[in-house]
Amino acid sequence: MPESNPTNAQTLVIDTDEFSFETLGQENGYATIIKFKLENPRVTPGDVLLILTGSDICFHGMISNVEDGYATASDPRGSLLPAQVH
């Protein structure tokens, strides 16, 4: 039987007022795939990105790529983050 290596995903929570991103994919004017500068070196692919406007969730997605100080995340179903470069 293969050995199991449990992993613990973490959640990165950011307020929209403090968040800059580039839209890589969008649907109906909302960003579904974004690229952003990653300030926390402990964040890895598989972690969750949660972007809040006040107490409302506007983006909830999985981080899929971390490279050269930037990360990519996607929220294909429920993003309310306006598609634009911030």
matplotlib code that plots the C-alpha trace (Angstrom):
import matplotlib.pyplot as plt

x = [0.0, 1.4, 2.4, 0.0, 1.4, -1.3, -1.1, -2.8, -4.1, -4.2, -6.4, -5.1, -7.6, -7.2, -9.5, -10.2, -8.9, -5.5, -5.5, -4.0, -4.4, -4.4, -7.4, -6.4, -9.9, -13.4, -17.1, -19.9, -17.5, -16.2, -12.7, -12.6, -8.8, -6.4, -2.7, -1.4, 1.8, 2.4, 3.8, 3.7, 6.3, 4.5, 1.6, 1.7, -0.4, -3.5, -4.0, -7.2, -7.5, -10.4, -11.0, -13.4, -15.3, -16.1, -17.6, -18.8, -16.8, -16.2, -13.6, -13.1, -10.7, -7.8, -4.2, -3.0, 0.5, 3.2, 6.1, 8.6, 6.8, 3.3, 0.4, -2.5, -5.9, -9.3, -12.9, -14.9, -18.3, -19.0, -16.6, -18.0, -14.5, -14.7, -12.6, -9.9, -6.3, -6.2]
y = [0.0, 3.4, 5.7, 8.6, 12.1, 14.3, 18.0, 20.9, 23.6, 27.1, 30.0, 33.4, 36.1, 39.6, 42.6, 44.1, 47.5, 45.9, 43.7, 44.2, 41.6, 41.0, 39.3, 36.3, 34.9, 36.4, 35.6, 38.2, 40.9, 39.1, 37.7, 33.9, 33.5, 36.0, 36.6, 38.5, 39.3, 36.9, 38.4, 35.3, 32.7, 29.9, 30.0, 27.0, 25.6, 24.0, 26.7, 28.8, 32.5, 34.3, 38.0, 40.0, 43.2, 44.0, 40.8, 39.7, 37.1, 38.3, 35.7, 32.2, 30.0, 27.7, 28.8, 26.7, 28.1, 30.0, 31.3, 34.2, 35.9, 35.7, 33.3, 32.3, 31.5, 30.6, 30.9, 29.6, 29.5, 32.4, 35.2, 38.7, 40.3, 42.8, 41.8, 44.4, 45.2, 46.8]
z = [0.0, -0.9, 1.9, 2.6, 2.8, 4.2, 3.2, 4.8, 2.5, 3.9, 3.0, 2.0, 2.8, 1.2, 1.2, -2.2, -1.1, -0.6, -3.7, -7.1, -9.9, -13.6, -15.2, -17.2, -17.8, -17.3, -17.7, -17.8, -16.7, -13.7, -13.3, -13.2, -13.5, -12.0, -11.6, -8.5, -6.7, -3.9, -0.7, 1.4, 0.5, 2.4, 0.0, -2.5, -5.3, -3.8, -1.2, -1.3, -2.2, -0.6, -1.6, 0.5, 0.0, 3.6, 4.9, 1.4, -0.6, -4.1, -5.2, -3.8, -5.7, -5.7, -6.3, -9.2, -9.9, -8.0, -10.1, -9.9, -7.1, -8.7, -8.3, -10.4, -9.0, -10.5, -9.4, -12.4, -10.7, -8.4, -8.9, -8.3, -8.8, -11.7, -14.6, -15.0, -14.0, -10.6]

ax = plt.figure().add_subplot(projection="3d")
ax.plot(x, y, z, "-o")
ax.set_aspect("equal")
plt.show()
